[in-house]
Each structure stands twice: as C-alpha cells, then as structure tokens.
Amino acid sequence: MIINLLVITFLLSFIIACLVAWLFRKPISLIMARIVGDPLGYAWVRYLMTAIVVVGVGGGVRPWDYEKYITPLKDQAMPVLNSDRWVLEVYRTVIGTAQAITWLLLVFFVFALIAYVLLRAAELRQGKPLEHT
C-alpha cells in the first residue's frame, strides 16, 4: 500500500510540475530572450523548466513522511493508511508541489526584474531605445 502511495504522489506531483512548466514556458522564454538573448536564453529556459519539474516533485513527494506508515513510533500505534489518509496525502502532495514551484518562480522573477531594471538603466544611459520583442 505504501508503494502505491509513493507512486501516486510522485505521478501527481510530476504531472502538476510539468503542467506549470508548460504554462510558464512562454513568459519565461520572453523574459530570458530579453535579458540574455536568444541562444543563451534558450538554454536557461530549458534549465528552468527542468528545475520547475525537479523542485515540484521534490516538494510534493515526501517519502520521509511516509515512514510513519511502516515504522511505528515509540509508544504509539502505527497509523492506518485508509481513504481519509489517502486524501490527506494527495492534498499535501498538491500543496507541496505548488508551494515549492511558487518559491522557485518567485526567486526567478525577482532576479529577472532586477536584471531587467539594470538592463533598462544601461540602455537609457547609452541613449538606446528599449526594444520590445
């Protein structure tokens, strides 16, 4: 039963992370093309898409939390993996995946904003107009 829980939560977090990566691919591509250019930006976008999936799965699947279903704690009964606990673990997986990806994207967008402001300031000092892509 614990193997099923691990597989289900892994697949669920993987699907959610891939969906989020797909939804954010175009905005991230536009940002990276503006900040670092197309050839290098493409590589960074690929890296960030991979990071979204890895961080999402890492945040959603918590195998150390599943130990409670196979190893009893001192002086406590081992919890039973019933349907209520399944719902709770699936909910934790969804929330954990979304939370981990949200933090990753927040950090990315903060640094991207800083880079954009610095790039914009450099363009204004040189008298170049801002290019829109």
C-alpha positions as CSV (number, residue, x, y, z in Angstrom):
1,M,0.0,0.0,0.0
2,I,2.9,2.4,0.8
3,I,4.4,1.8,-2.6
4,N,1.1,2.7,-4.3
5,L,1.0,5.9,-2.2
6,L,4.6,6.8,-3.2
7,V,3.9,6.1,-6.9
8,I,0.6,8.0,-7.0
9,T,2.1,11.1,-5.2
10,F,5.1,11.0,-7.5
11,L,3.0,10.9,-10.6
12,L,0.6,13.5,-9.3
13,S,3.4,15.9,-8.4
14,F,5.2,15.2,-11.8
15,I,2.0,16.0,-13.8
16,I,1.4,19.2,-11.8
17,A,5.0,20.3,-12.2
18,C,5.0,19.6,-16.0
19,L,1.8,21.5,-16.3
20,V,3.2,24.5,-14.5
21,A,6.4,24.3,-16.6
22,W,4.3,24.2,-19.8
23,L,2.1,27.2,-18.6
24,F,5.1,29.4,-17.8
25,R,7.4,28.4,-20.7
26,K,6.4,31.2,-23.0
27,P,6.6,34.1,-20.4
28,I,9.9,32.7,-19.2
29,S,11.2,32.4,-22.8
30,L,10.3,36.0,-23.5
31,I,12.0,37.3,-20.3
32,M,15.1,35.3,-20.9
33,A,15.3,36.4,-24.6
34,R,15.1,40.0,-23.5
35,I,17.6,39.7,-20.7
36,V,20.3,37.4,-22.1
37,G,19.4,36.9,-25.8
38,D,18.0,34.0,-27.8
39,P,20.8,31.4,-27.9
40,L,21.8,31.6,-24.3
41,G,18.2,32.4,-23.2
42,Y,17.0,29.1,-24.8
43,A,19.5,27.1,-22.6
44,W,18.4,29.0,-19.5
45,V,14.7,28.3,-20.3
46,R,15.4,24.6,-20.7
47,Y,17.3,24.6,-17.4
48,L,14.5,26.5,-15.6
49,M,11.8,24.1,-17.0
50,T,13.8,21.2,-15.6
51,A,14.2,22.9,-12.3
52,I,10.5,23.5,-12.1
53,V,9.8,19.8,-12.5
54,V,12.6,18.7,-10.1
55,V,11.7,21.2,-7.4
56,G,8.0,20.5,-7.8
57,V,8.4,16.7,-7.4
58,G,10.9,17.3,-4.5
59,G,8.3,19.5,-2.8
60,G,5.4,17.3,-3.5
61,V,6.7,13.8,-2.7
62,R,7.9,13.4,0.9
63,P,9.0,9.8,1.5
64,W,10.3,10.6,5.0
65,D,6.7,11.5,5.9
66,Y,5.5,8.1,4.7
67,E,7.8,6.2,7.2
68,K,5.1,6.6,9.8
69,Y,3.0,4.1,7.9
70,I,5.7,1.4,8.0
71,T,7.7,2.2,11.2
72,P,5.8,2.6,14.5
73,L,6.9,5.4,16.8
74,K,7.7,4.8,20.5
75,D,4.6,4.1,22.5
76,Q,2.2,5.0,19.6
77,A,0.1,2.9,17.3
78,M,1.1,2.8,13.7
79,P,-1.4,4.9,11.6
80,V,-3.5,3.1,9.2
81,L,-3.4,4.2,5.5
82,N,-7.2,4.4,5.0
83,S,-9.1,6.5,2.5
84,D,-9.1,9.6,4.7
85,R,-5.3,9.5,5.0
86,W,-5.0,9.0,1.2
87,V,-7.0,12.1,0.6
88,L,-4.8,14.0,3.1
89,E,-1.6,12.7,1.5
90,V,-2.8,13.6,-2.0
91,Y,-3.7,17.1,-0.8
92,R,-0.3,17.5,0.8
93,T,1.3,16.5,-2.5
94,V,-0.6,19.0,-4.5
95,I,0.0,21.8,-2.0
96,G,3.7,20.9,-1.5
97,T,4.3,20.8,-5.3
98,A,2.6,24.1,-5.8
99,Q,4.4,25.7,-2.9
100,A,7.8,24.6,-4.0
101,I,7.3,25.8,-7.6
102,T,5.9,29.1,-6.4
103,W,9.0,29.8,-4.4
104,L,11.2,28.9,-7.3
105,L,9.3,31.1,-9.7
106,L,9.2,34.0,-7.2
107,V,13.0,33.9,-6.9
108,F,13.4,33.7,-10.6
109,F,11.1,36.6,-11.3
110,V,12.7,38.8,-8.6
111,F,16.1,38.3,-10.2
112,A,14.7,38.7,-13.7
113,L,13.1,42.0,-12.6
114,I,16.5,43.2,-11.1
115,A,18.2,42.2,-14.4
116,Y,15.6,44.0,-16.4
117,V,15.9,47.2,-14.4
118,L,19.7,47.1,-14.7
119,L,19.5,46.4,-18.5
120,R,17.0,49.2,-18.9
121,A,19.1,51.6,-16.9
122,A,22.2,50.8,-19.1
123,E,20.1,51.3,-22.3
124,L,18.9,54.7,-21.1
125,R,22.5,55.8,-20.2
126,Q,23.6,54.8,-23.7
127,G,20.6,56.5,-25.3
128,K,19.3,53.3,-26.9
129,P,15.6,52.9,-27.1
130,L,14.0,49.9,-25.3
131,E,13.4,47.1,-27.7
132,H,10.2,45.2,-27.5
133,T,10.1,41.6,-28.6
